[in-house]
Amino acid sequence: MSRKRTLYALSLLALVLVTGMAIAQFGPPLRRHLANQIRQLQLVPATEAPVGPNRVQIEVVGADRVISANGIPDHKTGQFPNRGNPHQIEEQRYVYRIPAKPAAAARITPLSMQSFGICINGVPFDPGAAEWYQGDPNGGWRYEALSGAVALGIDANHAHVQPNGAYHYHGLPSGFLKELNVRRTAHSPLIGWAADGFPIYAMYGYKDPQDAESEIVELDSSFRLKTGKRPGGNQGPGGTYDGTFLADYEYVEGKGDLDACNGRFGVTPEFPDGTYAYFLTQHWPVIPRAYRGTPSEDFVRGPRPEGNGRRGNNRGSGAAGPAGRGGFPPPRR
């Protein structure tokens, strides 16, 4: 081989190695979408049995509520891989620590690239999609996963699978809500825990948040679509505000029953003395996009500072189970 060809081959090898290291560190390159309008969401029928037993354990240990799970749902799912999602469901090793007695913070914390919380069946609530207009996370135009603008292979539980095999909910966990018999005539049972420690319910609550004897109503969010058209050209994707992007929505205080975090203070069946509680809603944001309290760093994906407890524990997404428990917890009863 000539010296020129040898140098070319070495340069090509170096490029491959650098690209591989970049993907390993930062993930695969983002897709460059140009869609700027919603499309009918094509849900994959939930016809497949779970790939294994559902295992989850929730217990209070000192000041923490510790949630350990394998992420396998306890209901049927869509078929994965599918046309919009090339990944298959795989067992995870979740260990999350959240405050057992959470407190409201001075400021709300917007949801970043992390799960909002976890369902009591051990499946994360993770509403955000890692999809941006023209593949630019800095452009401010992040796609709403349930808009249908980008095909994500979401199933009838409004869930799909991450590259690491993690099944997660982007919207209402329909199969699980049916299993819990969530209905319009009764206050929602507890369906999950947010990363800040406050409880999560679904849709139905007391009309008077302070009166457990008041009628049951469907609670609605206080968000609405903006009016007019988005900026175009170098400023944005153009088109009418229709729910394609998160930035298509705006919060209007008092419009609905819930605050900017899709929650409220009040009594619930599990907390008769009152608590702050989040509610999943039929309308956007469905799963909350901000925290009233301080979220545990266990829910943050990617590298975090080492440490113990809720601040800096790096075991929230894929490390070994809780110490002394020999891995996964027992099946959910």
Secondary structure, 3 states (H helix, E strand, C coil): CCHHHHHHHHHHHHHHHHHHHHHHHHCCCCCCECCCCCCCCCCECCCECCCCCCEEEEEEECCEEEEEECCCCCCCECCCCECCECCCCCCCCEEEEEECCCCCCCCCEECCCECCEEECCCCEECCCCCCEECCCCCCCCEECHHHCCCCCCCECCCEEECCCCCEEECCCCHHHHHHCCCCCCCCCCCCEEECCCCEEEECEEECCCCCCCCCEEECCCCEEECCCECCCCCCCCCCECCCCEHHHEEECCCCCCCCCCCEEEECCCCCCCCEEEEEECCCCCCCCCEECCCCCHHHECCCCCCCCCCCCCCCCCCCCCCCCCCCCCCECC
